Amino acid sequence: MASAKHTPNRSPRFWRGRIQSTVVPSVMSGIMLMLLILANMCYLYGTTFRQETRVHALKVLLVDFDQGELGTAVVRASQGLQSHHFPTVELGSMSQYSDPTAIKQAVCKAEYWAALYVNKDASKTLASAVNGSSREYDPASAVTYTYNQARYPVIADSYIINGIVSVIAASRATYYESSSANATFSTLDTTDQDSVVAYLNPIGSSADLIQPTGQVSRVFHNTVNLVIPPLAQFFFLLALNGIAMGSGFHAQARVRDVWLFRFCLSKIYTCLSGITMAGYIWAFKETWGVTGSDFAKSWMLFWFLMDTQYQVMESIVGSFLPIAFTPFFVFTWIITNVASTVFPLEIMPGWYRVGYALPSHEAYSLMVQIWSGCADQTRVALPVMFSWWIIGHVTAVFSVRKRCSDARSMAANADAASEMTVSNAVLDVDISEDGEMTTQSNSPPSK
């Protein structure tokens, strides 16, 4: 006889029994994930909160080598622009910064975000052009500015360069207000086109950048690029745990062997991950002036960062942290690390200084040093990263031991359940056979 077709149970009684076990947990999971996303994105967006009021934390050096009308105009213009919404321009002395090389070195050491200086004899050159004794005048030769374009290029190309442009524009107006400019105008030969052009455009600027970084992909260097290390290690760890649990490796092998296998495999994977990360950056470097030596150093740094992130994941995910709560940790870890690199900490709210303790922030500071040869922060970056790396290696040992212990417990429970199932099946068969024998003995003999 054919068995009756099974139909899903849709009775109200069936669903009432599933409210507490299925519906409520599903709804709560959705709510918790939405709150997780809300909290993390608020944290990330908080890095930009009223950022324009902290632009004054970006310091710019100004040195007047001219000591004439143009130099005075630039100094007065920069002083008139000072506010919380404008980079702080500090006037440097010629005794401390005797030449442009010293100024550029100060920017290279990250003492200042940028510097501009009025070139020597700029006022005399302008005067010669205005009175007609010199036929050629280049206003861009009056002021030179410099900044490290590899260091937070979005900030450098926005707040910094816009501030410099504003100073130059204000300097023209300040120059025309001077008595020297008024005297020059009264004697200006309006029939001399070169003199008129020189007077109408007295001050310009030229750039002397530290490591020009003009490729558009530079915006990813301190943003999306720093998402990859923790994300790549998390996915690899999920695959590794799944394979090991499915094959019974964690339950059957010794803890030492499991740790050694995972240790060696992680070093190989993070090494390849590091060269992959360096590879796609170099593939889109375009005209960026980095060298093969910079590539090798970047590879080593990315390997170090990848391995640090792996140790963090290895120490927590799938062992001390249940799988159900893994998204809460991983997503928060990624967002907090990226938030520490998207903008300079100087222009973030004070709380975000916690980013100095995160590996991604220190890794980015080392990237800038490798790519530009400037902004040396190794005294902070290396201790922070090595702390995460060493502690991660230590805690990973305990994590592997717990993972193996949990796997053995699960295997033992599975074996016990399997034995119970077999015992019940055998018992059912015995009862069935006894029932058949009893039935046969009680049946009347056939005629």
HUDAPE-V84478 format. One record per backbone hydrogen bond with DSSP energy under -1.0 kcal/mol. NH is the residue of the N-H (numbers start at 1). CO is the residue of the C=O. Records with the same first field share a line. If there is no record, write none. Layout:
# HUDAPE-V84478
NH->CO + CO
This chain:
# HUDAPE-V84478
15->11
16->12
17->13
22->18
23->18
24->19
26->22
27->23
28->24
29->25
30->26
31->27
32->28
33->29
34->30
35->31
36->32
37->33
38->34
39->35
40->36
41->37
42->38
43->39
44->40
45->41
46->42
47->44
48->45
49->46
51->48
53->50
54->51
56->84
57->54
58->55
60->88
61->114
62->90
63->116
65->118
72->68
73->69
74->70
75->71
76->72
77->73
78->74
79->75
80->76
86->83
88->58
90->60
92->62
97->93
103->99
104->100
105->101
106->102
107->103
108->104
109->105
110->107
111->106
113->59
114->59
115->146
116->61
117->144
118->63
119->142
122->119
125->121
126->122
127->123
128->124
129->125
130->126
131->127
133->128
134->128
141->138
142->139
144->117
145->206
146->115
149->210
151->148
156->152
157->153
158->155
160->155
161->156
162->158
163->159
164->160
165->161
166->162
167->163
168->164
169->165
170->166
171->167
172->168
173->169
174->170
175->171
176->172
178->175
182->178
183->179
184->180
185->181
186->182
190->188
192->189
196->192
197->193
198->194
199->195
200->196
201->197
204->139
206->143
208->145
210->147
218->215
219->216
220->217
221->218
223->220
225->220
226->223
227->224
231->227
232->228
233->229
234->230
235->231
236->232
237->233
238->234
239->235
240->236
241->237
242->238
243->239
244->240
245->241
246->242
247->243
249->244
252->248
253->249
258->254
259->255
260->256
261->257
262->258
263->259
264->260
265->261
266->262
267->263
268->264
269->265
270->266
271->267
272->268
273->269
274->270
275->271
276->272
277->273
278->274
279->275
280->276
281->277
282->278
283->279
285->282
288->285
290->288
295->291
296->292
297->293
298->294
299->295
300->296
301->297
302->298
303->299
304->300
305->301
306->302
307->303
308->304
309->305
310->306
311->307
312->308
313->309
314->310
315->311
317->313
318->321
319->316
321->316
325->322
326->323
329->325
330->326
331->327
332->328
333->329
334->330
335->331
336->332
337->333
338->334
339->335
341->338
342->338
347->344
348->345
352->349
353->350
354->351
355->352
356->353
357->354
358->355
362->358
363->359
364->360
365->361
366->362
367->363
368->364
369->365
370->366
371->367
372->368
373->369
375->108
380->377
381->377
382->378
384->380
385->381
386->382
387->383
388->384
389->385
390->386
391->387
392->388
393->389
394->390
395->391
396->392
399->395
400->396
401->397
402->398
403->399
404->400
405->401
406->402
407->403
408->404
409->405
410->406
411->407
412->408
413->409
414->410
415->411
416->412
417->413
418->414
419->415
420->416
421->417
422->418
423->419
424->420
425->421
426->422
427->423
428->424
429->425
430->426
431->427
432->428
433->429
434->430
435->431
436->432
437->433
438->434
439->435
440->436
441->437
442->438
